[in-house]
Amino acid sequence: MGRVIIGMDPHKRSATIEIINDRERILARGRFTTDRDGYQAMLKLGRQHKERIWAVEGCSGIGRHIAQRLVADGETVVDVPAKLSARVRVFDTGQGRKTDPVDAHSVAVAALRTTGLRQVAVDDVTVALRLLVDRRDGLGHARTDLLNRIHKLLLELLPGGAKQFLSAPQARTLLNTVRPRDLVGSTRRRLTSELITELAQVDKKIKAANKELTELVAATGSSLQDLNGIGPSGAARLIGDIGDISRFASRGHFASWNGTAPLDASSGDQRRHRLSRAGNRRINRALHIMAIVQLRHDTEGRAYYRRKLAAGKTPMEAMRCLKRRLSDVVYKQMTKDAKKVETGPGGHVGATLQSSAADPTPKVDTSEQSLPGPAKPQPRTPLLAVS
């Protein structure tokens, strides 16, 4: 019995699978629930084939829960991007009509025909960082919402309202000066007091989350916080969302993924580039914050920004160039950290990268390079090589 691919279209409470051999012949199909009994029945069907690979669509999204259960049970699982399986579905059927069995077949065929698919591993520290930084971002959004509501009520209770940047103790002090005598004023004061109490609780949670993030980032051995403009939350976001930096063939591919690679918008004799709205927006935001912090201080980033303005760039274009350059800095720093882990304390890790936007080769300017060309051909992965 030869090697088989088990394609899966996962959902929250069900999973549809199709098993094919290396000649795309369908061996079995089935739809299973994702509870304990359904999962065990699906696993039993798959294990009838000794040489098997599970191909799951969206292992970073809806397929994560089932992919992690399979990996924990010692199964080999590869992640099939939804766009890849969608292309296979259109080419095979001639239209984009979706059903669960058709999706499972498309996932299996895509895995069979494609080399270099990411093999799913057991959740590690990067997943914990991503969970914590998501929680930290949620607390930040909640704090902003509370402050907006407090400001609105204080404006109606106090002439002129309160200052923009307001802490819970400052808001409490202001509220203590208000003694309304009517029902509406008393209600506003009571609601404001409750919101201030909630704000104090959120601030306490933010402080604890920051401490936990700092400790966990330090435990990874990352040196991202050595860069000007990256704090514990930014470092955790970069490590958590990027994971293994070696999955990017070059700094250009990394910039394309995070949305800092400019798009060519030239026309006729006019040569120009414009901002890309694609890419991972969370990483793009971390790089944007890094750029803003560098602009506020006397850094190489600010000097680079001013050079771009002097060269005739608009402020938005100069900011785009700076973010593209900082993307290269982050890529190099994370690559250096990865080498440090591989070589160990006694290995050669190369020159130290300073916290700036300066390029080690002054003649090279990547801020005007648009999307990168195709990556160098990779050797076929034995895991998915057709026998």
Disulfide bonds with the S-S distance in Angstrom:
none
